[in-house]
Amino acid sequence: MQIGRKDVIWNFAATFMRVASGIIVLPLVLRILPRQEYGLWTIYVTIGGLATLLDFGFANSFTRNVTYIFSGVKELKKEGYTPVNNDNSIDYGLLKSVIAAMRRYYGILSIIFLGVFTIVSPFYLTQILKEYSGNKSEIWVSWFAYGVLVAYQLYTYYYSSILSGRGKVKRVQQIIIIGQVSRIGTAIIFLLLGYGIISLVIAQFVSDIVNRTLCYYSFYDKELKLNLHTSANIKVSEVMKLMTPNALKIGLTTMGGLLNSRLIILIAPLYLTLDQIASYGTTKQMIDLIISLGLLWFGTYYPKITLHRVNEDFEQIKRMYLKAKFSMVMVFFICGAGLIFIGPSLLTLIHSKTQLLPAFMTFVFLIVAFLETNHGLAAQMLLTKNEVPFAKASIISGLASVALLFISLKLTTIGIWGMILAPGIAQIVYQNWKWPYMVIKDLDIKFKDYFISAFTTIKQL
């Protein structure tokens, strides 16, 4: 599995394109779309994020097991892993079985989502649109179009996962760039034509079709197709039995995370105005970009970290974890400062109808996001062992976050502060420190190791 600096560069380029899509499209969106409509788009995107709850952790489990197989593992386990003992040959029958399980699972998920979405939409959207002053018919059309889009995303959810699991990080990033370019071009055209919020739905649809199609054909090269065709696979039910225990634990973890972030945006509009949600959504979008940049190095090398795990090369795992942490800290420091001191001026310069949250509020938001990203990185390191110790804690903190949000919105007048502080308080009690501490114990990290890693990383720049 060859992953190196070129993969990091392509990952950076792909992340830059995500940022560029914001820089290029967001100003146009903020100028053309009324604040209420942009607030609605924030809710749309949240719906898409919540749909990943239906995956319930299987994407992560599938991807990790594909990486195991391409690393030479011949047997999958419910928990833990089998060291490869220098035999890196690929068991194509096992790979074929995992892919078949993916295909069936995500087909069922997409049907379930579309059914639930269709039933719930008339009740939820009617409530949200009570004070909406724009064209409600247009919103209904875009809403259901977005529902179909999310169903398609679920049906093809595993395409990029199998490509990443194979270690083709550079190819994944190249495809992301092409998808982002198609999204930018489509969004600009339809926004200028006056299609409003529907423009963003169409642009995302085009991007996803391009992305998924390229992922599919990049994974299934001629050699792989031939080997899969001539290999015997085991029953899908057997594969699911092996993956389900840890997948369910990861699902609980994912649910906890989405309760902390996505569900908050769905609950808040019932108590706050769409204008307030728009400012929160714009700030969150910028912070999400910072998180993506902060995890860029780690995400690029994650398949290789998994490879080192099954080869039990603990010194390499330790080195890569510390380098990932240093990268994350530097990105948050530099980009966070830019968001606070430069961000508002840039939005004013483009005559945006939606502004960021106040500076101090944004600063606290960044602190909460950093602590969550830090413990999330540590949790992913623990996951390379095919163990999920954080499931229960994640769901408890997610429920606590929602409870704190309800209390703040119903019993106080702090408004947007509640959306920021509720998940922050819920997670700092346990998760923010627990998983980083476990990684420190697992890898025997000393205080001096942080300085050595930082010095080495700076020297290599």
C-alpha positions in Angstrom: 0.0 0.0 0.0 1.9 3.0 -1.3 0.8 6.3 0.4 3.2 9.2 0.4 3.6 13.0 0.0 1.9 13.0 -3.4 -1.3 11.7 -1.7 -1.0 14.4 0.9 -0.7 17.0 -1.8 -3.7 15.7 -3.7 -5.6 15.5 -0.4 -4.7 19.2 0.2 -5.8 20.0 -3.4 -9.1 18.3 -2.8 -9.7 20.1 0.5 -8.7 23.3 -1.2 -11.4 22.7 -3.8 -13.9 22.3 -1.0 -12.7 25.6 0.4 -12.7 27.1 -3.1 -16.2 25.9 -3.7 -17.2 27.9 -0.6 -15.1 30.9 -1.7 -16.6 30.8 -5.2 -20.2 29.7 -4.6 -20.9 30.9 -1.1 -20.6 34.6 -1.8 -23.0 34.2 -4.7 -25.3 32.1 -2.6 -25.2 34.7 0.2 -25.9 37.5 -2.2 -28.7 35.9 -4.1 -30.5 33.8 -1.5 -32.5 35.6 1.2 -31.4 34.8 4.8 -34.5 32.7 5.3 -33.8 30.6 2.3 -30.1 30.1 3.3 -31.3 29.1 6.7 -33.5 26.5 5.0 -30.5 25.2 3.1 -28.7 24.7 6.4 -31.5 22.5 7.4 -31.4 20.6 4.1 -27.7 19.8 4.6 -28.4 18.7 8.2 -31.0 16.2 6.9 -28.3 14.8 4.6 -26.0 14.4 7.6 -28.7 12.8 9.7 -29.3 10.3 6.9 -25.9 8.8 7.7 -27.4 7.6 11.0 -29.1 4.9 8.9 -25.7 3.6 8.0 -25.2 2.9 11.7 -21.5 2.5 11.5 -21.2 0.0 8.7 -19.4 2.3 6.3 -16.5 2.6 8.7 -16.5 -1.2 9.3 -16.7 -2.0 5.6 -13.8 0.4 4.8 -11.6 -0.9 7.6 -12.2 -4.5 6.6 -11.4 -3.7 2.9 -8.1 -2.2 4.1 -7.5 -5.3 6.1 -8.1 -7.5 3.1 -5.8 -5.5 0.8 -3.2 -5.5 3.6 -3.2 -9.4 3.4 -5.7 -10.3 6.2 -7.3 -13.7 5.4 -9.8 -13.8 8.2 -12.2 -11.2 9.5 -13.0 -11.1 13.2 -15.9 -9.6 15.3 -13.3 -7.8 17.4 -9.6 -7.4 17.0 -7.5 -8.4 14.0 -5.3 -11.2 12.7 -1.6 -10.2 12.1 -0.7 -10.8 8.5 2.8 -12.4 9.2 4.3 -11.0 6.0 1.8 -12.7 3.8 0.3 -9.7 1.8 -1.6 -11.7 -0.8 -5.2 -10.7 -1.3 -8.1 -13.0 -0.6 -10.4 -12.1 -3.4 -13.2 -14.4 -2.3 -13.3 -12.5 1.0 -13.2 -9.2 -0.8 -16.1 -10.2 -3.1 -18.2 -11.2 -0.1 -17.6 -7.9 1.7 -18.6 -5.9 -1.5 -21.7 -8.0 -1.9 -22.7 -7.3 1.7 -22.1 -3.5 1.1 -24.3 -3.5 -2.0 -27.2 -5.2 -0.4 -27.0 -3.2 2.8 -27.0 0.2 1.2 -29.8 -0.7 -1.2 -32.0 -1.4 1.7 -31.0 1.7 3.5 -31.9 4.0 0.6 -35.4 2.6 0.4 -35.9 3.0 4.2 -34.7 6.6 4.1 -37.0 7.6 1.2 -40.0 6.0 2.9 -39.4 7.8 6.3 -38.6 11.1 4.5 -41.8 11.0 2.5 -43.9 10.3 5.6 -42.3 12.9 8.0 -41.8 15.7 5.5 -45.4 17.1 5.4 -45.5 17.5 9.2 -41.9 18.9 9.7 -41.6 21.2 6.7 -45.1 22.7 7.3 -44.1 23.7 10.8 -40.8 25.2 9.6 -42.5 27.2 6.8 -45.1 28.9 9.0 -43.2 32.2 9.1 -41.5 31.8 5.7 -42.2 34.7 3.4 -40.9 33.4 0.1 -42.3 31.0 -2.5 -43.3 27.9 -0.5 -44.1 25.8 -3.6 -40.5 26.2 -4.7 -39.3 25.0 -1.3 -41.5 22.0 -1.4 -40.1 21.0 -4.8 -36.5 21.5 -3.7 -37.2 19.7 -0.5 -38.4 16.4 -2.1 -35.7 16.7 -4.8 -33.2 16.8 -2.0 -34.8 13.7 -0.4 -34.2 11.8 -3.7 -30.6 13.0 -3.8 -30.0 11.8 -0.2 -31.5 8.4 -1.1 -29.1 8.2 -4.1 -26.2 9.2 -1.8 -27.1 6.3 0.5 -27.4 3.8 -2.3 -23.9 4.6 -3.5 -22.4 5.4 -0.1 -19.8 2.7 -0.2 -18.2 3.6 -3.6 -15.6 6.0 -2.2 -15.2 3.7 0.9 -13.9 0.7 -1.1 -11.6 2.9 -3.1 -10.1 4.5 0.1 -9.9 1.0 1.7 -7.8 -0.1 -1.2 -5.3 2.6 -0.4 -6.0 4.7 -3.6 -6.1 7.9 -1.6 -4.7 10.0 -4.5 -7.4 8.8 -6.9 -10.1 9.5 -4.3 -8.9 13.1 -4.0 -8.7 13.5 -7.7 -12.3 12.4 -8.0 -13.3 14.8 -5.3 -11.7 17.7 -7.2 -13.6 16.8 -10.4 -16.8 16.5 -8.4 -16.3 19.8 -6.8 -15.6 21.5 -10.1 -18.8 20.1 -11.5 -20.7 21.3 -8.4 -19.3 24.8 -8.6 -20.0 25.2 -12.3 -23.6 23.8 -12.0 -24.4 25.9 -9.0 -23.2 29.1 -10.6 -25.1 28.5 -13.8 -28.4 27.7 -12.1 -28.1 30.5 -9.4 -27.5 33.1 -12.1 -30.5 31.7 -14.0 -32.6 32.4 -10.9 -33.4 28.9 -9.7 -32.7 29.8 -6.1 -32.3 27.0 -3.6 -33.1 24.4 -6.3 -29.8 25.4 -7.9 -27.9 24.0 -4.9 -29.8 20.7 -5.0 -29.1 20.3 -8.7 -25.4 21.1 -8.3 -25.1 18.5 -5.5 -26.8 15.9 -7.6 -24.5 16.5 -10.6 -21.4 16.4 -8.3 -22.5 13.1 -6.6 -23.2 11.3 -9.9 -19.8 12.3 -11.3 -18.1 11.4 -8.0 -19.7 8.0 -7.6 -19.3 7.0 -11.2 -15.6 7.8 -11.2 -15.1 5.9 -7.9 -16.8 2.8 -9.3 -14.7 2.6 -12.4 -11.5 3.5 -10.6 -11.9 0.6 -8.1 -13.0 -2.0 -10.6 -9.9 -2.2 -12.9 -9.5 -5.2 -15.3 -7.3 -7.2 -13.0 -9.6 -6.8 -10.0 -12.7 -7.7 -12.0 -11.1 -10.9 -13.3 -10.0 -12.0 -9.8 -13.4 -11.2 -8.3 -15.2 -13.1 -11.1 -13.1 -16.3 -10.6 -13.3 -16.2 -6.8 -15.9 -18.0 -4.6 -17.5 -15.8 -2.0 -19.1 -16.7 1.3 -22.7 -15.8 2.2 -23.5 -12.2 2.8 -25.2 -13.2 6.1 -21.9 -14.6 7.3 -20.0 -11.3 6.5 -22.7 -9.3 8.3 -22.4 -11.4 11.4 -18.7 -10.6 11.6 -19.2 -6.9 11.0 -22.4 -6.2 12.9 -21.1 -6.1 16.5 -18.5 -3.4 16.0 -20.6 -1.7 13.3 -23.4 -1.2 15.7 -21.0 0.2 18.3 -19.7 2.7 15.7 -23.3 3.4 14.8 -24.1 4.4 18.4 -20.9 6.6 18.3 -22.1 8.2 15.0 -25.5 8.8 16.4 -24.0 10.5 19.5 -21.9 12.7 17.2 -24.9 13.6 15.1 -27.0 14.4 18.1 -24.2 16.8 19.2 -24.1 18.6 15.8 -26.9 17.8 13.3 -29.9 17.3 15.5 -29.2 20.6 17.2 -29.8 22.4 13.8 -33.1 20.7 13.4 -34.4 21.5 16.9 -33.2 25.1 17.0 -35.5 26.4 14.3 -38.5 25.5 16.4 -37.3 28.2 18.9 -35.0 30.6 17.0 -35.5 32.5 13.8 -34.2 31.4 10.4 -32.0 34.5 10.3 -30.2 33.3 13.5 -29.9 29.8 12.1 -28.3 31.3 8.9 -25.5 33.0 10.9 -24.9 29.9 12.9 -24.9 27.8 9.7 -22.4 30.1 7.9 -20.0 30.0 10.9 -20.4 26.3 11.3 -19.6 25.8 7.6 -16.4 27.7 8.0 -15.4 25.8 11.1 -16.2 22.5 9.3 -13.8 23.5 6.6 -11.1 24.1 9.3 -11.8 20.7 10.7 -11.4 19.1 7.3 -8.0 20.9 6.8 -7.0 19.9 10.4 -7.6 16.2 9.7 -6.2 16.2 6.2 -2.9 14.6 7.0 -4.4 12.0 9.2 -7.1 11.1 6.7 -4.6 10.6 3.9 -2.4 8.2 5.9 -5.2 6.4 7.8 -5.1 3.3 5.6 -1.4 3.1 6.1 -1.8 3.5 9.9 -4.2 0.5 9.7 -1.6 -1.4 7.7 1.0 -0.7 10.4 -1.5 -1.9 13.0 -2.0 -5.3 11.4 1.8 -5.5 11.0 2.1 -4.5 14.7 4.6 -1.7 13.9 3.8 0.4 16.9 6.6 3.0 16.6 5.3 4.0 13.1 1.8 4.2 14.5 3.0 6.5 17.3 5.0 8.7 14.9 2.1 9.2 12.6 -0.4 9.9 15.3 1.8 12.6 16.8 2.4 14.2 13.4 -1.4 14.2 12.8 -2.0 16.0 16.1 0.6 18.6 15.3 -0.9 19.2 11.9 -4.4 19.6 13.4 -3.2 22.1 16.1 -1.5 24.3 13.6 -4.4 24.4 11.2 -6.9 25.3 14.0 -4.5 28.1 15.3 -3.9 29.7 11.9 -7.2 29.2 10.2 -9.2 29.9 13.4 -7.4 33.3 13.8 -8.2 34.0 10.1 -11.9 33.3 10.6 -12.2 35.6 13.6 -10.1 38.5 12.3 -10.6 38.4 8.6 -13.8 36.5 8.0 -16.3 39.2 8.9 -14.5 41.7 6.6 -14.6 39.4 3.7 -18.3 38.8 4.0 -18.9 42.5 4.2 -16.7 43.0 1.1 -18.9 40.7 -0.9 -22.1 42.3 0.4 -23.3 39.1 2.1 -26.9 39.1 3.4 -25.7 36.7 6.1 -22.9 37.4 8.6 -20.8 35.3 10.9 -21.5 35.0 14.6 -19.8 37.6 16.9 -16.1 37.2 17.4 -16.1 35.9 20.9 -18.9 33.5 20.1 -16.9 32.2 17.1 -13.8 31.8 19.3 -15.7 29.6 21.8 -17.2 27.6 18.9 -13.7 27.0 17.6 -12.6 25.7 21.1 -15.5 23.3 21.2 -14.8 22.1 17.7 -11.1 21.6 18.4 -11.7 19.5 21.5 -14.2 17.4 19.6 -11.9 16.9 16.6 -9.0 16.0 19.0 -10.9 13.2 20.7 -12.4 12.1 17.4 -8.9 11.6 16.0 -7.9 9.6 19.1 -11.1 7.5 18.7 -10.1 6.7 15.1 -6.7 5.5 16.3 -8.4 3.1 18.7 -10.6 1.9 15.9 -7.6 0.6 13.9 -7.5 -2.2 16.6 -11.0 -3.2 15.5 -12.3 -2.2 18.9 -15.0 0.3 19.8 -14.7 1.4 23.5 -16.4 4.7 22.9 -19.9 3.7 21.8 -21.8 4.1 25.1 -20.1 7.3 26.0 -20.8 8.9 22.6 -24.6 8.2 22.7 -24.8 9.4 26.4 -23.0 12.7 25.6 -25.2 13.1 22.5 -28.4 12.7 24.5 -27.0 15.0 27.2 -26.2 17.6 24.5 -29.8 17.5 23.2 -31.2 17.8 26.8 -29.0 20.7 27.5 -30.1 22.4 24.3 -33.8 22.0 25.2 -33.1 23.5 28.6 -31.2 26.4 27.2 -33.8 27.2 24.6 -36.9 26.7 26.7 -35.8 28.0 30.1 -33.2 30.7 29.2 -32.7 33.5 26.7 -29.1 32.7 25.6 -30.3 31.6 22.1 -27.4 30.7 19.8 -25.1 30.3 22.8 -27.1 27.2 23.7 -26.3 25.6 20.3 -22.6 26.1 20.9 -22.3 25.3 24.7 -24.7 22.3 24.9 -22.4 19.9 23.0 -19.3 21.5 24.4 -20.4 20.9 28.0 -21.7 17.4 27.3 -18.4 16.3 25.8 -15.8 18.0 28.0 -17.1 16.0 31.0 -15.7 12.7 29.5 -15.1 12.3 25.8 -12.8 15.2 25.3 -10.1 13.7 27.6 -10.9 10.0 27.8 -9.9 8.8 24.2 -6.8 10.9 23.9 -5.7 9.5 27.3 -6.3 5.9 26.1 -4.2 6.5 23.0 -1.4 7.9 25.1 -1.5 4.8 27.2 -1.8 2.4 24.2 1.2 3.9 22.4 3.2 4.8 25.5 3.5 8.5 24.5 5.8 10.6 26.7 5.6 14.4 27.1 8.9 14.8 25.2 7.5 12.9 22.2 5.2 15.9 21.4 8.2 18.2 21.1 10.3 15.7 19.1 7.4 15.2 16.7 6.8 19.0 16.3 10.5 19.6 15.7 10.7 16.8 13.2 7.6 17.9 11.3 8.8 21.5 11.1 12.2 20.4 9.9 10.6 18.3 7.1 8.6 21.3 5.8 
